[in-house]
């Protein structure tokens, strides 16, 4: 259970992973078991204390990610469409960090980019190859890639998963040529209505970002912010969280192994997932209309920035 404790200290605590400020009397926003979410007064980010670190096998074992990768129909999200509207570089070498099943990379390729992707989820990379014929996909750390190898780096819904966001942005800075571009998105911490989702908590999301926190982190890594936008209506995500019954997850859990029975259970899991997926999309239309009237800000924070010309 999550409880709020706005003025309690964390103990020894952890230095802020964005600005490295020492944890002198941090403000605890929430507790999730033995983990606290702490607000840094210096840079305005909220971060996990202690900071868990999960790897590819952990994500590959989570039903919500497995079903999304295997069953969700290919399509572009709001943050993808923001980038394709901006098109800061007309072609060139583009790296998508956390490329998932490759829908965005396929769209960027159609716009003339030479695309590459990294993701530590091997299942997602396999789906990206199968669905879109993408070839330059790697399950490798960013640090292993050649500095200055890309004109554009995109990282949609990635930064909040990183245990070291400052180091992540510094690494991206090294990968981009001088004058190159960074486009990223994160869940918007200050969204209204202030819906919270189970994936907003550790170990899924390790940081929460306001506009101020994100801009300061990106500028601190050597970029100049060109555009910030908030959007992506919340209804579908809220409905998925609110109407969770676990039926598709249980069917997926019984689909391990080989043979006719396992294949049948996998098909059942896919059918159940798609039924919910399209039902939520239909229900989201009137709910989004109501949320818009109530002043819904949207779920995501998108930022486009350019690396300075310094070497």
DRENKE-321467 format. One record per atom (N, C-alpha, C, O): x, y, z. Coordinates in steps of 0.2 Angstrom, whole numbers. Last residue first. Layout:
BEGIN
[[X,Y,Z]] ...
end
This chain:
BEGIN
[[163,105,-146]] [[166,98,-147]] [[165,94,-140]] [[167,89,-140]] [[148,115,-147]] [[155,114,-144]] [[157,106,-145]] [[153,102,-145]] [[136,118,-152]] [[141,116,-157]] [[148,115,-154]] [[152,114,-158]] [[124,109,-141]] [[128,115,-143]] [[133,113,-148]] [[135,107,-149]] [[110,99,-146]] [[117,99,-143]] [[120,105,-146]] [[120,107,-152]] [[93,103,-144]] [[99,103,-148]] [[105,103,-144]] [[106,107,-140]] [[78,95,-139]] [[83,99,-138]] [[89,98,-143]] [[89,93,-146]] [[61,93,-135]] [[66,93,-140]] [[71,98,-139]] [[70,103,-137]] [[50,84,-124]] [[55,89,-125]] [[60,88,-131]] [[62,82,-132]] [[35,80,-117]] [[39,79,-122]] [[44,85,-123]] [[42,91,-122]] [[26,72,-105]] [[30,78,-106]] [[35,76,-111]] [[39,72,-111]] [[9,64,-104]] [[16,64,-106]] [[19,71,-107]] [[16,76,-108]] [[-5,66,-101]] [[-1,61,-97]] [[7,62,-98]] [[11,61,-94]] [[-15,80,-100]] [[-12,75,-103]] [[-7,71,-99]] [[-5,74,-94]] [[-23,89,-93]] [[-16,92,-96]] [[-13,87,-101]] [[-10,89,-105]] [[-40,92,-92]] [[-35,87,-93]] [[-28,90,-96]] [[-29,92,-102]] [[-51,100,-89]] [[-44,103,-90]] [[-39,98,-90]] [[-33,100,-87]] [[-64,95,-90]] [[-61,96,-83]] [[-54,99,-83]] [[-51,100,-78]] [[-65,93,-104]] [[-69,98,-101]] [[-67,100,-94]] [[-67,106,-91]] [[-56,82,-104]] [[-54,88,-108]] [[-58,94,-105]] [[-55,100,-104]] [[-64,72,-98]] [[-58,75,-95]] [[-55,81,-98]] [[-53,86,-94]] [[-74,70,-107]] [[-76,73,-101]] [[-69,76,-97]] [[-70,81,-94]] [[-67,65,-118]] [[-70,71,-119]] [[-72,75,-112]] [[-72,81,-111]] [[-62,54,-112]] [[-57,59,-114]] [[-61,66,-115]] [[-58,71,-113]] [[-74,47,-111]] [[-70,49,-105]] [[-65,54,-106]] [[-65,59,-102]] [[-77,44,-125]] [[-81,49,-121]] [[-78,51,-114]] [[-79,57,-112]] [[-65,36,-128]] [[-67,42,-132]] [[-71,47,-128]] [[-70,53,-127]] [[-63,25,-120]] [[-59,31,-119]] [[-61,37,-122]] [[-60,43,-120]] [[-70,15,-125]] [[-73,18,-119]] [[-69,25,-118]] [[-72,29,-115]] [[-62,11,-136]] [[-69,14,-137]] [[-71,18,-131]] [[-74,23,-132]] [[-50,7,-129]] [[-50,13,-134]] [[-57,16,-135]] [[-58,22,-136]] [[-55,-3,-122]] [[-53,3,-118]] [[-52,8,-123]] [[-54,14,-121]] [[-58,-12,-132]] [[-63,-10,-128]] [[-61,-4,-124]] [[-65,1,-124]] [[-45,-15,-137]] [[-50,-11,-141]] [[-56,-9,-137]] [[-59,-4,-139]] [[-40,-21,-126]] [[-36,-16,-129]] [[-41,-12,-133]] [[-42,-6,-132]] [[-48,-32,-123]] [[-48,-27,-118]] [[-45,-21,-121]] [[-47,-15,-120]] [[-45,-40,-135]] [[-52,-38,-133]] [[-52,-32,-128]] [[-56,-27,-129]] [[-32,-42,-134]] [[-34,-37,-139]] [[-41,-35,-137]] [[-43,-30,-139]] [[-31,-50,-122]] [[-28,-44,-122]] [[-31,-39,-127]] [[-32,-33,-126]] [[-39,-61,-127]] [[-41,-58,-121]] [[-38,-51,-121]] [[-41,-46,-119]] [[-31,-65,-138]] [[-38,-63,-139]] [[-40,-59,-133]] [[-44,-54,-134]] [[-19,-69,-131]] [[-19,-63,-136]] [[-26,-61,-137]] [[-27,-55,-138]] [[-23,-79,-123]] [[-20,-73,-120]] [[-21,-67,-125]] [[-22,-62,-123]] [[-27,-88,-133]] [[-32,-86,-129]] [[-29,-79,-125]] [[-33,-75,-125]] [[-14,-91,-139]] [[-19,-88,-143]] [[-25,-85,-139]] [[-27,-79,-140]] [[-8,-97,-128]] [[-5,-91,-130]] [[-11,-87,-135]] [[-11,-81,-134]] [[-16,-108,-127]] [[-16,-104,-121]] [[-14,-97,-124]] [[-16,-92,-122]] [[-12,-115,-139]] [[-19,-113,-138]] [[-20,-108,-132]] [[-24,-103,-133]] [[1,-117,-136]] [[-1,-113,-142]] [[-8,-110,-141]] [[-9,-104,-142]] [[0,-126,-126]] [[3,-120,-125]] [[1,-115,-130]] [[0,-109,-129]] [[-7,-137,-133]] [[-10,-134,-127]] [[-7,-127,-126]] [[-10,-122,-125]] [[3,-141,-143]] [[-4,-138,-145]] [[-7,-134,-139]] [[-10,-129,-140]] [[20,-136,-138]] [[14,-140,-140]] [[8,-137,-141]] [[7,-131,-141]] [[29,-129,-124]] [[28,-130,-131]] [[22,-135,-132]] [[19,-138,-127]] [[30,-117,-111]] [[31,-123,-114]] [[30,-123,-122]] [[29,-118,-125]] [[17,-107,-105]] [[24,-108,-106]] [[24,-115,-109]] [[20,-120,-108]] [[4,-102,-103]] [[6,-103,-110]] [[13,-105,-110]] [[16,-106,-116]] [[0,-98,-91]] [[-1,-105,-92]] [[1,-107,-99]] [[1,-113,-101]] [[2,-84,-92]] [[6,-88,-87]] [[6,-95,-88]] [[10,-99,-86]] [[-8,-80,-100]] [[-1,-80,-103]] [[3,-84,-98]] [[8,-88,-101]] [[-19,-81,-92]] [[-18,-86,-98]] [[-11,-86,-100]] [[-9,-91,-103]] [[-16,-71,-83]] [[-16,-78,-80]] [[-15,-83,-86]] [[-12,-88,-86]] [[-17,-60,-91]] [[-10,-62,-88]] [[-10,-69,-85]] [[-5,-72,-86]] [[-30,-60,-94]] [[-25,-61,-99]] [[-19,-63,-97]] [[-15,-68,-99]] [[-35,-58,-81]] [[-37,-64,-85]] [[-32,-65,-90]] [[-30,-71,-91]] [[-34,-47,-73]] [[-29,-51,-73]] [[-30,-58,-77]] [[-26,-63,-77]] [[-42,-36,-72]] [[-44,-42,-69]] [[-39,-47,-69]] [[-40,-53,-66]] [[-43,-18,-71]] [[-38,-24,-71]] [[-41,-30,-68]] [[-43,-30,-62]] [[-48,-5,-73]] [[-52,-11,-75]] [[-47,-17,-76]] [[-47,-20,-81]] [[-39,5,-70]] [[-45,4,-66]] [[-48,-3,-67]] [[-51,-6,-62]] [[-29,4,-80]] [[-27,2,-73]] [[-33,1,-69]] [[-33,-4,-65]] [[-36,6,-91]] [[-33,0,-91]] [[-31,-1,-84]] [[-31,-7,-82]] [[-41,19,-88]] [[-46,14,-89]] [[-42,7,-88]] [[-45,2,-85]] [[-29,26,-89]] [[-33,26,-82]] [[-38,20,-83]] [[-39,17,-77]] [[-26,25,-102]] [[-21,22,-97]] [[-25,22,-90]] [[-24,17,-87]] [[-37,32,-108]] [[-35,25,-109]] [[-31,21,-104]] [[-32,16,-102]] [[-37,45,-103]] [[-42,40,-101]] [[-40,33,-102]] [[-42,29,-98]] [[-27,55,-105]] [[-26,50,-100]] [[-31,44,-99]] [[-30,39,-96]] [[-20,61,-120]] [[-25,61,-116]] [[-25,54,-111]] [[-22,49,-113]] [[-6,69,-123]] [[-8,62,-123]] [[-13,61,-118]] [[-12,61,-112]] [[5,82,-117]] [[-1,80,-120]] [[-2,72,-119]] [[1,69,-114]] [[15,96,-118]] [[12,91,-113]] [[6,89,-117]] [[2,93,-120]] [[32,101,-124]] [[24,100,-125]] [[22,95,-120]] [[25,90,-118]] [[45,111,-128]] [[42,107,-123]] [[34,107,-124]] [[31,112,-125]] [[59,115,-138]] [[52,114,-137]] [[50,110,-132]] [[53,104,-131]] [[73,117,-136]] [[70,120,-141]] [[62,120,-141]] [[59,125,-142]] [[86,118,-125]] [[79,116,-126]] [[76,120,-131]] [[76,126,-131]] [[102,113,-128]] [[98,119,-128]] [[91,117,-129]] [[90,114,-134]] [[113,102,-118]] [[109,103,-123]] [[105,110,-122]] [[105,113,-117]] [[121,98,-107]] [[124,101,-113]] [[120,102,-119]] [[122,103,-125]] [[116,93,-96]] [[119,88,-99]] [[122,91,-106]] [[126,88,-110]] [[108,104,-91]] [[114,102,-87]] [[119,97,-91]] [[125,97,-90]] [[97,103,-100]] [[102,109,-101]] [[109,107,-97]] [[114,109,-100]] [[92,92,-94]] [[94,92,-101]] [[99,97,-102]] [[104,96,-106]] [[88,96,-81]] [[93,90,-82]] [[96,90,-89]] [[101,89,-90]] [[80,107,-83]] [[86,108,-80]] [[91,102,-81]] [[97,103,-82]] [[69,101,-90]] [[73,106,-93]] [[80,107,-90]] [[85,107,-94]] [[65,92,-79]] [[67,89,-86]] [[71,94,-89]] [[76,93,-92]] [[61,101,-69]] [[66,96,-68]] [[69,94,-74]] [[75,93,-75]] [[51,109,-75]] [[57,112,-73]] [[62,107,-72]] [[68,108,-74]] [[41,99,-78]] [[44,102,-83]] [[51,106,-81]] [[56,105,-85]] [[44,85,-67]] [[41,91,-69]] [[44,94,-75]] [[49,92,-77]] [[45,67,-66]] [[48,73,-69]] [[43,79,-70]] [[37,77,-72]] [[52,54,-56]] [[46,58,-59]] [[48,65,-60]] [[52,68,-57]] [[60,38,-57]] [[60,45,-56]] [[54,48,-59]] [[50,45,-63]] [[58,25,-59]] [[62,27,-54]] [[63,34,-52]] [[65,36,-47]] [[45,14,-63]] [[48,20,-64]] [[52,23,-58]] [[49,22,-52]] [[47,0,-58]] [[45,2,-65]] [[48,9,-66]] [[52,9,-71]] [[49,-4,-45]] [[55,-3,-49]] [[53,-2,-56]] [[58,-1,-60]] [[42,12,-41]] [[48,8,-42]] [[45,1,-41]] [[41,-1,-38]] [[27,18,-50]] [[31,17,-44]] [[37,12,-45]] [[37,9,-50]] [[19,19,-61]] [[23,25,-59]] [[28,24,-53]] [[31,29,-51]] [[12,8,-62]] [[19,8,-66]] [[23,14,-64]] [[28,15,-67]] [[1,10,-56]] [[5,6,-52]] [[12,6,-56]] [[17,5,-52]] [[-3,28,-57]] [[-3,21,-60]] [[2,17,-56]] [[7,19,-54]] [[-13,42,-53]] [[-7,38,-52]] [[-8,31,-54]] [[-14,28,-54]] [[-20,57,-59]] [[-20,50,-59]] [[-13,47,-57]] [[-8,49,-60]] [[-23,71,-57]] [[-17,68,-54]] [[-18,61,-54]] [[-17,58,-48]] [[-31,78,-72]] [[-31,75,-65]] [[-25,71,-63]] [[-21,69,-68]] [[-14,84,-73]] [[-21,85,-70]] [[-26,82,-75]] [[-26,83,-81]] [[3,81,-70]] [[-3,81,-74]] [[-9,82,-70]] [[-9,81,-64]] [[16,82,-65]] [[11,87,-63]] [[5,87,-67]] [[1,92,-68]] [[24,73,-71]] [[22,72,-64]] [[17,77,-62]] [[13,75,-58]] [[22,64,-86]] [[21,71,-83]] [[19,71,-76]] [[14,69,-74]] [[33,52,-92]] [[27,54,-89]] [[27,60,-85]] [[32,62,-82]] [[43,59,-105]] [[43,55,-99]] [[36,56,-96]] [[32,61,-99]] [[53,59,-120]] [[47,60,-117]] [[47,56,-110]] [[50,51,-110]] [[64,67,-132]] [[63,62,-127]] [[56,64,-124]] [[53,70,-125]] [[77,70,-143]] [[70,71,-142]] [[68,65,-137]] [[70,60,-138]] [[91,79,-148]] [[88,74,-143]] [[81,76,-143]] [[79,81,-142]] [[102,82,-162]] [[96,83,-158]] [[95,77,-153]] [[97,72,-154]] [[118,91,-166]] [[113,86,-167]] [[107,87,-162]] [[107,91,-158]] [[128,100,-163]] [[122,102,-167]] [[117,97,-168]] [[111,99,-171]] [[139,87,-163]] [[138,94,-162]] [[133,97,-166]] [[133,96,-172]] [[131,71,-163]] [[136,75,-166]] [[134,83,-163]] [[129,84,-162]] [[128,61,-149]] [[125,65,-154]] [[131,70,-156]] [[135,72,-153]] [[135,54,-139]] [[133,50,-145]] [[130,55,-151]] [[131,53,-156]] [[136,63,-128]] [[142,60,-132]] [[140,57,-139]] [[144,57,-143]] [[123,64,-124]] [[127,70,-127]] [[133,68,-131]] [[134,71,-136]] [[121,51,-119]] [[117,53,-126]] [[121,59,-129]] [[121,60,-135]] [[128,52,-108]] [[130,47,-113]] [[127,49,-120]] [[130,49,-125]] [[121,62,-101]] [[128,63,-103]] [[130,59,-108]] [[134,61,-113]] [[109,55,-99]] [[109,61,-103]] [[116,63,-105]] [[117,65,-111]] [[114,45,-90]] [[111,43,-96]] [[111,49,-101]] [[113,48,-107]] [[119,52,-79]] [[124,48,-83]] [[121,47,-90]] [[124,47,-95]] [[106,56,-74]] [[111,61,-76]] [[117,58,-81]] [[118,61,-86]] [[99,44,-72]] [[97,49,-77]] [[102,54,-79]] [[103,56,-85]] [[101,30,-67]] [[106,36,-67]] [[104,40,-72]] [[108,41,-78]] [[91,21,-68]] [[94,22,-61]] [[99,28,-61]] [[100,31,-55]] [[78,24,-79]] [[85,24,-78]] [[87,25,-71]] [[85,30,-68]] [[65,26,-82]] [[67,19,-80]] [[74,19,-78]] [[77,14,-75]] [[63,39,-86]] [[61,37,-79]] [[62,30,-77]] [[61,28,-71]] [[69,38,-99]] [[72,41,-93]] [[70,40,-86]] [[74,39,-82]] [[59,32,-107]] [[65,29,-105]] [[68,32,-99]] [[70,28,-95]] [[49,38,-116]] [[47,34,-110]] [[53,30,-108]] [[52,24,-106]] [[60,39,-129]] [[53,40,-127]] [[51,35,-121]] [[52,29,-122]] [[72,46,-136]] [[71,41,-130]] [[65,43,-127]] [[64,47,-122]] [[83,48,-150]] [[76,49,-147]] [[76,44,-141]] [[79,38,-141]] [[95,57,-157]] [[94,52,-153]] [[87,53,-150]] [[86,59,-147]] [[103,61,-173]] [[97,62,-168]] [[97,56,-164]] [[98,50,-166]] [[115,58,-178]] [[112,65,-179]] [[107,67,-174]] [[105,72,-172]] [[128,48,-171]] [[121,49,-173]] [[119,57,-173]] [[122,61,-170]] [[141,46,-166]] [[138,42,-172]] [[131,43,-174]] [[129,41,-179]] [[148,52,-156]] [[146,56,-162]] [[144,52,-168]] [[144,54,-173]] [[155,37,-150]] [[153,44,-149]] [[152,47,-155]] [[156,46,-160]] [[148,21,-153]] [[153,25,-154]] [[151,33,-153]] [[145,35,-156]] [[142,11,-138]] [[141,14,-145]] [[146,20,-146]] [[149,23,-141]] [[143,7,-125]] [[147,3,-130]] [[146,6,-137]] [[150,4,-142]] [[134,15,-118]] [[141,16,-117]] [[145,13,-122]] [[151,15,-124]] [[122,9,-119]] [[123,15,-124]] [[131,16,-124]] [[133,19,-129]] [[122,-9,-120]] [[123,-3,-116]] [[124,3,-121]] [[128,2,-126]] [[112,-19,-131]] [[118,-17,-128]] [[118,-10,-125]] [[114,-6,-126]] [[104,-26,-141]] [[103,-26,-134]] [[109,-25,-130]] [[113,-30,-128]] [[100,-17,-156]] [[105,-20,-152]] [[102,-20,-144]] [[99,-16,-142]] [[97,-17,-173]] [[94,-16,-167]] [[99,-20,-162]] [[101,-26,-164]] [[97,-15,-188]] [[102,-12,-184]] [[99,-11,-177]] [[98,-5,-174]] [[85,-20,-195]] [[91,-24,-194]] [[96,-21,-189]] [[99,-25,-185]] [[67,-22,-197]] [[73,-18,-194]] [[79,-22,-193]] [[78,-28,-190]] [[55,-28,-201]] [[61,-29,-205]] [[67,-25,-203]] [[72,-24,-207]] [[44,-27,-194]] [[46,-21,-198]] [[52,-22,-202]] [[54,-18,-206]] [[41,-39,-186]] [[36,-35,-189]] [[38,-30,-194]] [[34,-28,-199]] [[54,-44,-183]] [[49,-48,-187]] [[44,-44,-190]] [[42,-45,-196]] [[61,-34,-177]] [[64,-37,-183]] [[58,-41,-187]] [[58,-40,-193]] [[52,-32,-166]] [[54,-26,-171]] [[56,-29,-177]] [[55,-26,-183]] [[52,-44,-159]] [[46,-42,-163]] [[47,-36,-168]] [[44,-36,-173]] [[66,-44,-155]] [[63,-49,-159]] [[57,-47,-163]] [[56,-49,-169]] [[65,-33,-146]] [[69,-33,-152]] [[67,-38,-157]] [[67,-37,-163]] [[56,-39,-136]] [[54,-33,-140]] [[58,-32,-147]] [[56,-31,-152]] [[64,-49,-131]] [[58,-50,-135]] [[56,-45,-139]] [[53,-46,-145]] [[75,-42,-125]] [[76,-46,-132]] [[70,-48,-135]] [[70,-48,-141]] [[76,-27,-119]] [[71,-32,-119]] [[72,-36,-126]] [[70,-33,-131]] [[85,-16,-120]] [[87,-22,-116]] [[82,-28,-116]] [[83,-33,-112]] [[87,-8,-135]] [[82,-10,-130]] [[85,-16,-127]] [[88,-21,-130]] [[91,3,-149]] [[93,-1,-143]] [[88,-3,-138]] [[83,2,-137]] [[92,5,-166]] [[88,5,-160]] [[92,1,-155]] [[95,-4,-157]] [[93,16,-181]] [[96,10,-177]] [[92,11,-170]] [[88,16,-169]] [[90,22,-198]] [[88,21,-191]] [[92,15,-188]] [[94,10,-191]] [[91,35,-207]] [[95,29,-207]] [[94,27,-199]] [[97,30,-195]] [[76,43,-212]] [[81,42,-208]] [[85,36,-209]] [[81,31,-211]] [[65,45,-221]] [[71,46,-223]] [[77,45,-219]] [[83,46,-221]] [[52,42,-216]] [[54,49,-217]] [[61,50,-219]] [[63,56,-220]] [[53,28,-214]] [[49,31,-220]] [[50,38,-221]] [[49,40,-227]] [[60,28,-202]] [[64,26,-209]] [[60,28,-215]] [[63,30,-220]] [[51,33,-194]] [[56,37,-195]] [[60,35,-201]] [[62,39,-205]] [[42,21,-194]] [[40,27,-197]] [[45,32,-198]] [[45,36,-203]] [[51,12,-188]] [[49,11,-195]] [[46,17,-198]] [[47,18,-204]] [[53,18,-176]] [[58,17,-180]] [[56,16,-187]] [[59,19,-192]] [[40,16,-170]] [[42,23,-172]] [[48,22,-177]] [[49,27,-181]] [[39,2,-170]] [[34,6,-174]] [[37,13,-175]] [[36,15,-181]] [[47,-7,-162]] [[50,-4,-168]] [[45,0,-172]] [[47,2,-178]] [[45,-12,-150]] [[44,-16,-155]] [[44,-13,-162]] [[43,-16,-167]] [[58,-3,-141]] [[52,-8,-141]] [[51,-12,-147]] [[56,-15,-150]] [[69,6,-140]] [[65,6,-147]] [[59,1,-146]] [[54,2,-151]] [[77,12,-131]] [[71,9,-129]] [[66,8,-135]] [[60,10,-134]] [[82,25,-142]] [[84,21,-136]] [[77,19,-133]] [[73,23,-132]] [[85,26,-158]] [[80,26,-154]] [[82,22,-148]] [[82,16,-149]] [[95,36,-168]] [[95,31,-164]] [[89,31,-159]] [[89,37,-156]] [[98,41,-185]] [[94,41,-179]] [[94,35,-175]] [[94,29,-177]] [[107,50,-197]] [[107,44,-193]] [[103,45,-186]] [[105,49,-182]] [[96,58,-209]] [[102,57,-205]] [[102,51,-201]] [[97,47,-202]] [[82,69,-211]] [[86,63,-212]] [[92,63,-208]] [[93,67,-204]] [[82,83,-206]] [[78,80,-212]] [[83,74,-214]] [[86,75,-219]] [[79,86,-189]] [[84,84,-194]] [[81,81,-200]] [[77,76,-199]] [[67,88,-183]] [[72,93,-182]] [[78,92,-187]] [[81,97,-189]] [[52,85,-184]] [[57,83,-189]] [[63,88,-189]] [[65,91,-194]] [[40,88,-178]] [[45,93,-178]] [[50,91,-183]] [[53,96,-186]] [[31,77,-181]] [[29,84,-183]] [[35,89,-183]] [[35,93,-188]] [[39,67,-176]] [[38,67,-183]] [[35,74,-186]] [[35,75,-192]] [[38,71,-162]] [[44,71,-166]] [[43,71,-173]] [[46,75,-177]] [[24,69,-160]] [[27,76,-159]] [[33,76,-163]] [[35,81,-166]] [[22,56,-163]] [[19,60,-167]] [[22,67,-166]] [[23,71,-171]] [[28,50,-151]] [[31,49,-158]] [[29,54,-163]] [[32,57,-167]] [[19,55,-142]] [[26,57,-142]] [[30,56,-148]] [[33,60,-150]] [[8,47,-145]] [[8,54,-145]] [[15,57,-146]] [[16,62,-149]] [[13,33,-155]] [[10,36,-149]] [[11,44,-150]] [[14,46,-154]] [[8,22,-168]] [[12,28,-166]] [[9,31,-160]] [[3,31,-160]] [[8,4,-169]] [[5,11,-169]] [[9,16,-166]] [[13,14,-162]] [[3,-13,-169]] [[8,-8,-170]] [[5,-1,-171]] [[-1,-1,-175]] [[-6,-20,-156]] [[-5,-19,-163]] [[0,-13,-164]] [[0,-8,-159]] [[1,-31,-144]] [[-2,-24,-145]] [[-1,-23,-152]] [[5,-23,-155]] [[7,-43,-141]] [[0,-43,-144]] [[-2,-36,-146]] [[-7,-36,-150]] [[21,-43,-137]] [[19,-48,-142]] [[12,-47,-145]] [[11,-49,-151]] [[22,-31,-130]] [[27,-33,-135]] [[24,-38,-140]] [[25,-37,-146]] [[12,-32,-120]] [[12,-26,-125]] [[17,-28,-131]] [[15,-26,-136]] [[15,-44,-114]] [[9,-44,-118]] [[9,-38,-123]] [[7,-38,-129]] [[27,-41,-108]] [[27,-46,-113]] [[21,-46,-117]] [[21,-46,-123]] [[23,-30,-99]] [[27,-29,-105]] [[27,-34,-110]] [[28,-33,-116]] [[14,-37,-91]] [[12,-31,-94]] [[16,-29,-100]] [[14,-27,-105]] [[22,-48,-85]] [[16,-49,-90]] [[14,-43,-94]] [[13,-43,-100]] [[39,-48,-85]] [[33,-45,-82]] [[28,-45,-87]] [[28,-43,-93]] [[51,-54,-90]] [[47,-58,-86]] [[40,-55,-83]] [[36,-58,-80]] [[57,-44,-96]] [[55,-49,-100]] [[50,-54,-96]] [[47,-58,-99]] [[61,-36,-85]] [[56,-33,-90]] [[53,-39,-94]] [[47,-39,-95]] [[71,-45,-81]] [[66,-43,-76]] [[60,-40,-81]] [[54,-42,-79]] [[81,-46,-91]] [[77,-52,-89]] [[71,-50,-85]] [[66,-53,-85]] [[86,-32,-91]] [[82,-35,-97]] [[78,-41,-95]] [[72,-41,-96]] [[85,-26,-74]] [[88,-27,-81]] [[83,-30,-86]] [[77,-31,-84]] [[85,-13,-62]] [[82,-19,-65]] [[85,-20,-72]] [[87,-15,-75]] [[89,-6,-47]] [[91,-7,-54]] [[89,-14,-56]] [[90,-19,-54]] [[83,6,-35]] [[83,-1,-37]] [[86,-1,-44]] [[85,4,-48]] [[89,17,-24]] [[87,17,-31]] [[88,9,-34]] [[94,7,-34]] [[80,18,-8]] [[86,17,-12]] [[84,17,-20]] [[78,16,-21]] [[72,30,-17]] [[77,30,-12]] [[76,24,-8]] [[71,24,-4]] [[68,38,-33]] [[68,32,-28]] [[74,32,-23]] [[79,33,-25]] [[64,55,-34]] [[68,49,-36]] [[67,44,-31]] [[65,46,-25]] [[59,70,-43]] [[57,65,-37]] [[60,59,-39]] [[60,56,-45]] [[67,86,-46]] [[65,79,-48]] [[63,75,-42]] [[65,76,-36]] [[71,98,-42]] [[64,97,-43]] [[62,90,-45]] [[56,89,-46]] [[84,102,-39]] [[82,101,-46]] [[75,99,-47]] [[73,99,-53]] [[83,104,-25]] [[88,107,-29]] [[86,107,-36]] [[86,113,-39]] [[74,96,-18]] [[73,103,-18]] [[78,107,-23]] [[76,112,-25]] [[68,81,-23]] [[75,85,-22]] [[73,92,-23]] [[70,94,-28]] [[58,70,-15]] [[58,76,-19]] [[65,79,-17]] [[67,81,-12]] [[57,52,-16]] [[60,58,-12]] [[60,64,-17]] [[62,63,-23]] [[49,38,-11]] [[50,42,-17]] [[51,49,-14]] [[47,52,-10]] [[56,23,-4]] [[53,29,-3]] [[54,33,-10]] [[59,32,-13]] [[55,6,0]] [[57,11,-5]] [[53,17,-4]] [[47,17,-3]] [[49,-5,6]] [[56,-2,9]] [[58,4,5]] [[64,6,6]] [[33,0,1]] [[37,-5,5]] [[43,-2,8]] [[43,3,12]] [[34,15,-4]] [[32,8,-7]] [[36,3,-4]] [[41,1,-7]] [[29,31,0]] [[33,25,2]] [[29,19,-2]] [[23,18,-2]] [[31,48,-6]] [[27,41,-5]] [[32,36,-3]] [[38,37,-3]] [[39,59,-3]] [[32,60,-6]] [[28,54,-5]] [[22,54,-3]] [[50,66,9]] [[47,59,6]] [[40,61,4]] [[35,63,7]] [[62,77,7]] [[55,76,8]] [[52,70,5]] [[53,69,-1]] [[78,76,15]] [[74,75,9]] [[67,75,11]] [[65,73,17]] [[90,81,24]] [[83,81,25]] [[78,81,19]] [[75,86,18]] [[101,79,12]] [[100,83,18]] [[93,84,19]] [[90,89,16]] [[108,71,2]] [[101,70,5]] [[100,73,11]] [[99,69,16]] [[116,81,-10]] [[116,76,-4]] [[109,76,-1]] [[106,81,-1]] [[114,82,-27]] [[113,85,-21]] [[113,80,-15]] [[110,75,-16]] [[115,77,-40]] [[120,75,-36]] [[119,78,-29]] [[124,78,-25]] [[105,79,-50]] [[110,85,-48]] [[115,83,-43]] [[119,87,-41]] [[101,66,-52]] [[101,71,-57]] [[106,76,-56]] [[110,78,-60]] [[100,58,-41]] [[103,55,-46]] [[104,60,-52]] [[106,58,-58]] [[104,64,-25]] [[100,65,-30]] [[103,62,-37]] [[109,64,-38]] [[110,51,-13]] [[111,58,-17]] [[106,58,-23]] [[105,53,-26]] [[99,43,-1]] [[103,43,-7]] [[104,50,-11]] [[99,53,-11]] [[99,40,17]] [[96,42,10]] [[101,41,5]] [[107,39,6]] [[99,39,30]] [[105,41,27]] [[103,43,20]] [[107,48,18]] [[82,44,32]] [[88,41,35]] [[94,43,31]] [[95,49,30]] [[72,51,26]] [[73,44,24]] [[78,40,28]] [[79,34,27]] [[59,60,36]] [[66,59,32]] [[67,52,31]] [[63,48,33]] [[43,67,32]] [[48,62,35]] [[54,61,32]] [[54,61,26]] [[34,75,26]] [[39,78,30]] [[44,73,33]] [[48,76,37]] [[23,68,19]] [[26,74,16]] [[32,77,20]] [[36,81,17]] [[19,54,16]] [[22,56,22]] [[26,62,20]] [[32,62,19]] [[6,42,10]] [[10,49,9]] [[13,51,16]] [[10,50,21]] [[8,25,5]] [[6,30,10]] [[9,37,9]] [[15,37,6]] [[2,11,-4]] [[6,18,-4]] [[3,22,1]] [[-3,23,2]] [[4,-6,0]] [[0,0,0]] [[4,6,0]] [[10,6,3]] 
end
